């Protein structure tokens, strides 16, 4: 067999040669902007020339501080296909975290959307290796001011107009293609470097029918940011198969996303649960017949949310699971053909699991004694994974030993069970499970039950200090506008649905559940807020 490198240049060349007429649509502050893969490919080759003109090292890190747009997609391929390393910077990190990761990665240039340049500009004096800032004018944001000495500021379109197209070539599939940093809920974020080979294989995994099943006929809208775990692989997958891309840009409001889904006939729309909670009521009365699948991840998908989409669109949410360290897609929940006989209620329950592990990924669930638990749907332990697109270690970080076993498996930090059919259900995060009197209470299970109440918009359960039991759960509940709810009604609703000793010791009503930089519930903030609530 021929030994050819598994490199992103193959995906780029394929889209350029076969799918030049396919469409990339960007929702910008000035309206919808449409281009084709043919035009995109020509601009991407010019962008490779820009990186040469700027003197970016042969393997230099190319930072991006940008929304989901066609320009960002140009960077997604120009950097790795020219031998450099794409480094997406999370817009929602704290300033000191952004400074840390830009310096830790040794970014040489940062490409920034003008609409978010106000977030980046105050940090420029703290950046140690950045020598160029390239502004992508997306029609919003502040006027660009001067940068500190040693940093040159450029206009993206001016650089592109002056550059010549280049040929792309990557000889070593194990060469770094891109890097992302974890959201850093504790301590500094940790860097994960993806090779061309790992990204190529992950893309093929995403394209399989039993994963996200992307194909040339799809119109894919990645609501999940391109700065979060490579947009779950959808940007690479769309280019690889020639699917149309609908880029939502900076406006992620529920009405705008619902309008795009309808007007652009989106077939695949991927995002976190908090996004889909807001979009669901906006889809009422709209034509959603073209939707094929709604992948959702980042945190547990409540059954009520999934079934709400089934009622409105005819398609339930498809829960998938992964982490920055898993590239990220490592499982997806499809109902096996051998389980077609299940009732709709049983299928809805099954869809609250993270499904079956992806082709190419191995998993095991290990208890506190280091033993693999049986597949009985009840025995719990830590979910551990391994595979060709799973990280082996963190980039230049001595914390790797905390997250990887001696025999090379990634410790996910998720507490899980697996049933006889192989469906994995996440019980909790090891740091979020409520440890009460030596037993564990699943905060996820309690949240899913509470969010099944018609009056509830959001709910998060955290463990707080208790003199007798060590920890006890309290439920933090956000009530929908115009609705009313009491703590007694919440507890009465839970009775019979969960074990009596699981019932929260209190229900507190809050205006909003705080979110992390990637849209997950920030239970750390809630624990700090209610630390002594029961004492």
C-alpha positions as CSV (number, residue, x, y, z in Angstrom):
1,X,0.0,0.0,0.0
2,X,1.1,3.6,-0.7
3,X,2.3,5.6,2.3
4,X,0.7,9.0,1.9
5,X,0.4,11.5,4.7
6,X,-3.0,12.0,6.3
7,X,-2.8,15.8,6.0
8,X,-5.4,18.6,5.9
9,X,-4.1,19.6,2.5
10,X,-6.1,16.6,1.1
11,X,-9.4,18.1,2.4
12,X,-8.5,21.5,1.1
13,X,-7.6,20.2,-2.4
14,X,-10.7,18.1,-2.6
15,X,-13.1,21.0,-1.8
16,X,-11.3,23.2,-4.2
17,X,-11.4,20.7,-7.1
18,X,-14.8,19.1,-6.6
19,X,-17.0,21.6,-4.7
20,X,-16.0,25.0,-6.0
21,X,-19.7,26.0,-6.5
22,X,-20.8,25.1,-3.0
23,X,-21.7,27.9,-0.6
24,X,-20.3,29.5,2.6
25,X,-22.7,32.0,4.1
26,X,-21.7,34.3,7.0
27,X,-24.1,36.3,9.0
28,X,-22.2,39.5,9.6
29,X,-23.3,42.8,11.3
30,X,-23.8,44.2,7.9
31,X,-26.0,41.3,6.7
32,X,-25.5,38.0,5.0
33,X,-22.3,37.5,3.0
34,X,-22.1,34.7,0.5
35,X,-19.1,33.1,-1.1
36,X,-18.2,29.8,-2.7
37,X,-15.6,27.2,-1.9
38,X,-13.9,28.2,-5.1
39,X,-13.4,31.8,-4.0
40,X,-12.7,30.7,-0.5
41,X,-9.9,28.4,-1.7
42,X,-8.3,31.1,-3.8
43,X,-8.3,33.5,-0.8
44,X,-7.0,30.8,1.5
45,X,-4.0,30.3,-0.8
46,X,-3.4,34.0,-0.8
47,X,-3.5,33.9,3.0
48,X,-0.8,31.3,3.0
49,X,1.2,34.0,1.1
50,X,0.4,36.6,3.7
51,X,1.9,34.3,6.4
52,X,5.1,34.2,4.4
53,X,5.1,38.0,3.9
54,X,4.7,38.6,7.6
55,X,7.7,36.3,8.3
56,X,5.8,33.8,10.4
57,X,8.1,30.9,11.3
58,X,7.8,27.7,9.4
59,X,6.0,26.1,12.3
60,X,4.8,29.3,14.0
61,X,1.6,29.6,16.0
62,X,-1.1,31.7,14.3
63,X,-3.6,33.0,16.8
64,X,-7.2,33.8,16.0
65,X,-9.6,35.9,18.0
66,X,-12.7,35.6,15.9
67,X,-16.3,34.5,15.4
68,X,-17.6,31.7,13.1
69,X,-17.1,33.3,9.7
70,X,-15.7,32.5,6.2
71,X,-12.5,34.5,7.0
72,X,-12.0,32.3,10.1
73,X,-12.4,29.2,7.9
74,X,-9.6,30.6,5.7
75,X,-7.3,30.7,8.7
76,X,-8.5,27.2,9.7
77,X,-6.7,25.9,6.6
78,X,-4.1,28.5,5.5
79,X,-2.2,28.1,8.8
80,X,-1.9,24.2,9.0
81,X,-1.7,23.7,5.2
82,X,1.3,26.0,5.1
83,X,3.0,24.1,7.9
84,X,2.0,26.5,10.7
85,X,-0.1,25.8,13.7
86,X,-3.6,27.4,14.1
87,X,-4.3,28.5,17.7
88,X,-7.9,29.6,18.3
89,X,-8.2,32.0,21.3
90,X,-11.4,31.8,23.3
91,X,-13.2,35.1,23.3
92,X,-14.8,34.4,26.6
93,X,-11.8,33.7,28.7
94,X,-10.7,36.1,31.4
95,X,-8.0,38.6,30.3
96,X,-5.2,37.0,32.4
97,X,-6.1,33.6,30.9
98,X,-5.8,35.0,27.3
99,X,-2.5,36.5,28.1
100,X,-1.3,33.2,29.6
101,X,-2.3,31.0,26.6
102,X,-1.0,33.5,23.9
103,X,2.3,33.6,25.7
104,X,2.4,29.9,26.6
105,X,1.7,28.9,22.9
106,X,4.2,31.6,21.7
107,X,1.8,33.1,19.2
108,X,3.6,35.2,16.6
109,X,0.5,36.8,15.0
110,X,-3.1,37.2,16.1
111,X,-6.0,37.7,13.5
112,X,-8.8,39.5,15.2
113,X,-12.4,40.5,14.2
114,X,-12.8,44.2,14.6
115,X,-16.0,43.6,16.6
116,X,-14.0,42.0,19.4
117,X,-10.8,44.1,19.0
118,X,-11.8,46.0,22.1
119,X,-11.3,42.9,24.2
120,X,-7.8,42.2,22.8
121,X,-6.3,45.7,22.6
122,X,-5.8,46.2,26.3
123,X,-3.8,42.9,26.4
124,X,-1.3,43.8,23.7
125,X,1.3,45.1,26.2
126,X,1.2,41.8,28.0
127,X,1.9,39.6,24.9
128,X,5.5,38.5,24.8
129,X,5.8,36.9,21.3
130,X,3.2,38.5,19.2
131,X,4.7,40.8,16.5
132,X,1.7,41.3,14.2
133,X,-2.0,42.0,14.7
134,X,-4.2,41.5,11.6
135,X,-7.6,43.1,11.8
136,X,-10.5,41.5,10.0
137,X,-13.1,44.3,9.5
138,X,-16.5,42.6,10.1
139,X,-18.4,45.9,10.1
140,X,-18.6,46.5,13.9
141,X,-16.5,47.5,16.9
142,X,-14.2,50.3,17.8
143,X,-11.8,52.1,15.5
144,X,-8.4,50.5,15.5
145,X,-5.8,52.5,17.6
146,X,-2.0,52.2,17.6
147,X,-0.4,49.1,19.1
148,X,2.6,49.1,21.5
149,X,6.1,49.3,20.1
150,X,7.2,46.1,18.5
151,X,3.7,45.1,17.3
152,X,2.6,46.0,13.7
153,X,-1.1,46.3,12.9
154,X,-2.4,45.3,9.5
155,X,-5.7,45.2,7.6
156,X,-6.7,41.7,6.5
157,X,-8.1,42.6,3.1
158,X,-5.2,44.8,2.2
159,X,-2.7,42.1,3.0
160,X,-4.8,39.6,1.0
161,X,-5.0,41.8,-2.0
162,X,-1.3,42.3,-2.1
163,X,-0.4,38.6,-1.7
164,X,0.1,35.9,-4.2
165,X,-1.4,32.4,-3.9
166,X,0.9,29.6,-2.7
167,X,0.9,25.9,-3.1
168,X,0.3,23.9,0.1
169,X,2.3,20.9,1.1
170,X,2.6,18.9,4.3
171,X,4.9,15.9,4.3
172,X,4.6,14.8,7.9
173,X,1.2,13.7,9.1
174,X,2.4,13.9,12.7
175,X,3.2,17.6,12.4
176,X,1.1,19.9,14.6
177,X,-1.9,21.4,12.8
178,X,-3.8,23.3,15.5
179,X,-4.0,23.7,19.2
180,X,-6.8,24.6,21.7
181,X,-6.7,25.3,25.4
182,X,-9.1,23.9,27.9
183,X,-11.5,26.5,29.4
184,X,-9.5,26.6,32.6
185,X,-12.2,26.4,35.3
186,X,-9.4,25.7,37.8
187,X,-5.9,27.0,37.4
188,X,-4.4,28.0,34.0
189,X,-5.9,26.5,30.8
190,X,-4.1,23.5,29.5
191,X,-3.0,23.2,25.8
192,X,-3.9,20.3,23.5
193,X,-2.1,20.0,20.2
194,X,-3.8,18.3,17.3
195,X,-1.7,16.7,14.6
196,X,-2.7,16.5,10.9
197,X,-3.1,12.8,11.3
198,X,-5.4,13.1,14.4
199,X,-7.5,15.8,12.8
200,X,-7.8,13.8,9.6
201,X,-8.9,10.7,11.4
202,X,-11.3,12.6,13.7
203,X,-12.8,14.2,10.6
204,X,-13.4,10.8,9.0
205,X,-15.1,9.8,12.3
206,X,-17.4,12.8,12.2
207,X,-18.4,11.9,8.6
208,X,-19.5,8.4,9.5
209,X,-23.3,7.8,9.6
210,X,-23.2,6.6,13.2
211,X,-21.5,9.9,14.3
212,X,-22.6,13.2,12.9
213,X,-22.9,11.8,9.4
214,X,-22.0,15.0,7.5
215,X,-22.3,14.7,3.7
216,X,-22.1,16.9,0.6
217,X,-25.8,17.4,0.7
218,X,-25.8,19.0,4.1
219,X,-26.1,22.7,5.0
220,X,-24.2,22.8,8.3
221,X,-24.5,25.6,10.9
222,X,-21.9,25.2,13.6
223,X,-23.3,27.4,16.4
224,X,-20.6,25.9,18.6
225,X,-17.7,28.5,18.3
226,X,-14.7,27.8,16.1
227,X,-12.6,28.7,19.1
228,X,-14.1,25.8,21.1
229,X,-12.6,22.4,20.3
230,X,-12.3,23.1,16.6
231,X,-16.1,23.7,16.3
232,X,-16.6,20.0,17.2
233,X,-14.8,19.1,13.9
234,X,-17.7,20.4,11.8
235,X,-15.5,23.0,10.0
236,X,-13.0,20.4,8.9
237,X,-15.8,17.9,8.0
238,X,-17.8,20.4,5.9
239,X,-14.7,21.2,3.8
240,X,-13.7,17.5,3.5
241,X,-17.1,16.5,2.2
242,X,-18.1,19.7,0.4
243,X,-21.1,20.6,2.6
244,X,-22.5,24.1,2.5
245,X,-21.6,26.1,5.7
246,X,-23.8,28.6,7.4
247,X,-21.6,30.7,9.8
248,X,-23.7,32.6,12.4
249,X,-21.0,35.2,13.1
250,X,-21.3,37.3,16.3
251,X,-25.1,37.3,16.6
252,X,-26.0,34.1,18.5
253,X,-29.4,35.4,19.7
254,X,-32.2,32.9,19.6
255,X,-34.4,34.8,17.0
256,X,-31.4,35.1,14.7
257,X,-30.4,31.5,14.9
258,X,-34.0,30.4,14.3
259,X,-34.3,32.7,11.3
260,X,-31.0,31.3,9.8
261,X,-32.2,27.7,10.4
262,X,-35.4,28.4,8.4
263,X,-34.1,30.8,5.7
264,X,-30.9,28.9,4.9
265,X,-32.5,25.5,5.1
266,X,-30.0,24.2,7.7
267,X,-29.8,20.4,7.9
268,X,-27.2,20.1,10.7
269,X,-27.1,22.7,13.6
270,X,-24.8,22.0,16.5
271,X,-24.5,23.8,19.8
272,X,-24.7,23.5,23.6
273,X,-27.9,23.0,25.5
274,X,-28.1,26.6,26.8
275,X,-28.3,27.7,23.1
276,X,-31.0,25.3,22.2
277,X,-33.1,26.1,25.2
278,X,-33.4,29.7,23.9
279,X,-34.0,28.7,20.2
280,X,-36.8,26.2,20.8
281,X,-39.6,28.6,21.3
282,X,-38.4,30.7,18.4
283,X,-38.9,27.7,16.0
284,X,-42.6,27.5,16.7
285,X,-44.5,27.9,13.5
286,X,-41.3,28.0,11.3
287,X,-40.5,25.6,8.5
288,X,-37.9,23.2,9.9
289,X,-38.6,20.2,7.6
290,X,-35.1,20.3,6.2
291,X,-33.4,19.6,9.7
292,X,-31.7,16.2,9.7
293,X,-29.9,16.2,13.0
294,X,-29.3,18.6,15.9
295,X,-26.1,17.5,17.6
296,X,-25.8,18.8,21.2
297,X,-23.0,18.5,23.8
298,X,-21.0,20.3,26.4
299,X,-23.3,19.3,29.2
300,X,-26.2,16.9,29.7
301,X,-29.2,17.3,27.5
302,X,-32.4,17.3,29.5
303,X,-35.1,14.9,28.2
304,X,-37.6,17.7,28.2
305,X,-35.4,19.7,25.8
306,X,-34.8,16.8,23.4
307,X,-38.5,15.9,23.4
308,X,-39.4,19.6,22.9
309,X,-37.4,19.6,19.7
310,X,-39.0,16.3,18.6
311,X,-42.4,17.9,19.1
312,X,-41.6,21.1,17.2
313,X,-39.2,19.9,14.5
314,X,-39.9,16.2,14.3
315,X,-36.2,15.5,15.3
316,X,-35.1,15.0,18.9
317,X,-31.7,16.4,19.9
318,X,-28.9,14.0,19.3
319,X,-26.6,14.1,22.3
320,X,-22.9,13.7,21.6
321,X,-19.9,13.8,24.0
322,X,-16.3,14.8,23.9
323,X,-13.7,17.2,25.4
324,X,-11.0,19.4,24.1
325,X,-8.7,16.5,24.8
326,X,-10.8,14.2,22.5
327,X,-10.7,16.4,19.4
328,X,-13.6,16.4,20.5
329,X,-16.3,13.9,19.3
330,X,-15.9,10.6,21.1
331,X,-19.5,9.3,21.2
332,X,-22.9,10.0,19.7
333,X,-26.4,8.7,20.7
334,X,-28.1,6.9,17.9
335,X,-30.8,4.2,18.6
336,X,-29.6,0.8,17.5
337,X,-31.8,-1.0,14.9
338,X,-32.1,-3.8,17.4
339,X,-33.8,-1.4,19.8
340,X,-36.4,0.0,17.4
341,X,-39.0,-1.9,19.3
342,X,-38.7,0.3,22.3
343,X,-41.5,2.7,23.1
344,X,-41.1,6.4,22.4
345,X,-40.7,7.0,26.1
346,X,-38.0,4.4,26.4
347,X,-36.2,5.9,23.4
348,X,-36.4,9.3,24.9
349,X,-34.8,8.0,28.1
350,X,-32.0,6.4,26.1
351,X,-31.3,9.6,24.3
352,X,-30.4,11.2,27.6
353,X,-27.3,9.0,27.5
354,X,-24.2,10.0,25.5
355,X,-24.8,7.0,23.3
356,X,-22.2,4.6,21.9
357,X,-18.5,5.3,21.8
358,X,-17.3,6.5,18.3
359,X,-15.6,4.2,15.8
360,X,-11.9,4.6,16.6
361,X,-12.3,5.3,20.3
362,X,-11.9,2.8,23.1
363,X,-13.4,3.3,26.6
364,X,-13.5,1.8,30.0
365,X,-15.2,2.8,33.3
366,X,-12.9,2.4,36.3
367,X,-14.0,2.4,40.0
368,X,-12.1,3.8,42.9
369,X,-10.3,0.5,43.3
370,X,-9.0,0.6,39.8
371,X,-11.3,-2.1,38.5
372,X,-13.3,-2.0,35.4
373,X,-17.0,-1.9,36.3
374,X,-19.6,-4.3,34.8
375,X,-22.0,-3.2,32.0
376,X,-25.0,-3.3,34.2
377,X,-26.2,0.3,33.9
378,X,-25.7,0.8,37.7
379,X,-22.0,0.3,38.6
380,X,-20.3,3.7,38.3
381,X,-16.7,4.9,37.9
382,X,-14.6,7.3,36.0
383,X,-14.9,7.2,32.2
384,X,-11.5,6.8,30.5
385,X,-10.9,6.9,26.8
386,X,-8.1,6.1,24.3
387,X,-7.7,6.4,20.6
388,X,-5.9,8.0,17.6
389,X,-7.5,11.4,18.1
390,X,-7.3,11.4,21.9
391,X,-4.5,13.6,23.5
392,X,-1.5,11.8,25.0
393,X,-0.4,14.7,27.2
394,X,-0.8,18.5,27.5
395,X,1.4,20.9,25.7
396,X,4.5,21.9,27.7
397,X,2.6,21.3,31.0
398,X,3.6,19.3,34.0
399,X,0.0,18.6,35.0
400,X,-0.3,15.8,32.4
401,X,0.2,13.1,35.1
402,X,-3.1,14.2,36.8
403,X,-5.2,13.5,33.7
404,X,-3.5,10.5,32.0
405,X,-3.1,7.0,33.4
406,X,0.2,5.2,33.5
407,X,-1.0,2.9,30.7
408,X,-1.9,5.9,28.5
409,X,-5.7,6.5,28.9
410,X,-7.3,9.9,29.3
411,X,-9.0,10.4,32.6
412,X,-12.1,12.4,31.6
413,X,-13.2,13.3,35.1
414,X,-16.7,12.1,34.2
415,X,-18.5,9.6,36.5
416,X,-20.4,7.2,34.2
417,X,-22.3,3.9,34.0
418,X,-22.7,1.7,30.9
419,X,-25.6,-0.6,30.2
420,X,-25.6,-4.1,28.6
421,X,-26.1,-2.5,25.1
422,X,-23.0,-0.3,25.5
423,X,-24.8,3.0,26.0
424,X,-22.8,5.2,28.3
425,X,-24.6,7.5,30.7
426,X,-22.8,10.3,32.5
427,X,-23.8,10.4,36.1
428,X,-21.8,13.6,37.0
429,X,-18.5,15.2,36.9
430,X,-16.2,13.9,39.7
431,X,-16.0,17.5,41.0
432,X,-19.8,18.1,40.8
433,X,-21.2,14.9,42.3
434,X,-22.7,15.6,45.7
435,X,-21.0,13.4,48.3
436,X,-23.5,13.0,51.1
437,X,-22.9,10.6,54.1
438,X,-20.4,8.5,52.1
439,X,-22.9,8.1,49.1
440,X,-23.0,9.9,45.8
441,X,-26.0,12.0,44.5
442,X,-26.0,12.8,40.8
443,X,-26.5,16.5,40.3
444,X,-27.1,15.9,36.6
445,X,-30.0,13.5,37.3
446,X,-31.6,16.0,39.7
447,X,-31.2,18.9,37.2
448,X,-32.8,16.9,34.4
449,X,-35.8,16.1,36.5
450,X,-36.2,19.7,37.6
451,X,-35.9,21.0,34.1
452,X,-38.7,18.7,33.1
453,X,-41.0,21.1,35.0
454,X,-43.0,23.4,32.6
455,X,-42.2,26.5,34.7
456,X,-38.4,26.0,34.8
457,X,-36.0,27.7,32.4
458,X,-32.7,26.5,33.9
459,X,-31.7,24.5,37.0
460,X,-28.4,23.6,38.5
461,X,-27.8,21.4,41.5
462,X,-24.7,21.8,43.7
463,X,-23.4,20.2,46.9
464,X,-22.8,22.6,49.8
465,X,-21.4,22.1,53.3
466,X,-23.5,20.2,55.8
467,X,-22.5,19.6,59.5
468,X,-23.9,16.0,59.6
469,X,-23.7,14.6,56.1
470,X,-20.6,16.5,54.8
471,X,-22.5,17.7,51.7
472,X,-26.1,18.1,50.8
473,X,-27.7,19.2,47.5
474,X,-29.4,22.5,46.9
475,X,-31.3,23.3,43.7
476,X,-30.7,26.7,42.0
477,X,-33.7,27.3,39.8
478,X,-34.5,29.9,37.2
479,X,-38.2,30.3,36.6
480,X,-39.5,31.2,33.1
481,X,-40.8,34.7,32.6
482,X,-44.5,35.0,33.5
483,X,-44.4,31.7,35.4
484,X,-44.5,31.2,39.2
485,X,-43.0,28.4,41.3
486,X,-42.4,27.6,44.9
487,X,-39.7,25.5,46.6
488,X,-42.4,23.2,47.9
489,X,-43.7,22.6,44.4
490,X,-40.3,21.7,43.2
491,X,-39.7,19.2,46.0
492,X,-43.2,17.7,45.5
493,X,-42.5,17.3,41.8
494,X,-39.3,15.4,42.6
495,X,-40.9,13.0,45.1
496,X,-41.3,9.6,43.5
497,X,-38.9,10.6,40.6
498,X,-35.7,10.3,42.6
499,X,-34.7,8.6,45.9
500,X,-36.1,10.4,48.9
501,X,-32.6,11.0,50.3
502,X,-31.6,12.7,47.0
503,X,-34.2,15.4,47.6
504,X,-32.5,18.8,47.8
505,X,-32.3,20.3,51.2
506,X,-33.3,23.7,49.8
507,X,-34.5,25.2,46.5
508,X,-33.2,28.7,45.8
509,X,-34.5,30.9,43.0
510,X,-31.9,32.9,41.0
511,X,-32.1,35.1,37.9
512,X,-29.6,33.2,35.8
513,X,-27.3,30.2,36.2
514,X,-23.8,31.5,35.6
515,X,-22.0,30.1,32.6
516,X,-18.4,29.2,31.7
517,X,-16.5,30.5,28.7
518,X,-17.9,27.6,26.6
519,X,-21.6,28.0,27.7
520,X,-21.7,25.3,30.4
521,X,-23.2,25.9,33.8
522,X,-20.5,27.3,36.2
523,X,-21.2,25.3,39.3
524,X,-18.0,26.5,40.8
525,X,-19.5,30.0,41.0
526,X,-22.7,28.6,42.5
527,X,-20.8,26.6,45.1
528,X,-18.9,29.7,46.2
529,X,-22.1,31.7,46.3
530,X,-24.0,29.2,48.5
531,X,-21.0,27.7,50.3
532,X,-22.4,28.1,53.8
533,X,-26.1,28.1,52.9
534,X,-27.1,25.1,55.0
535,X,-24.8,25.8,58.0
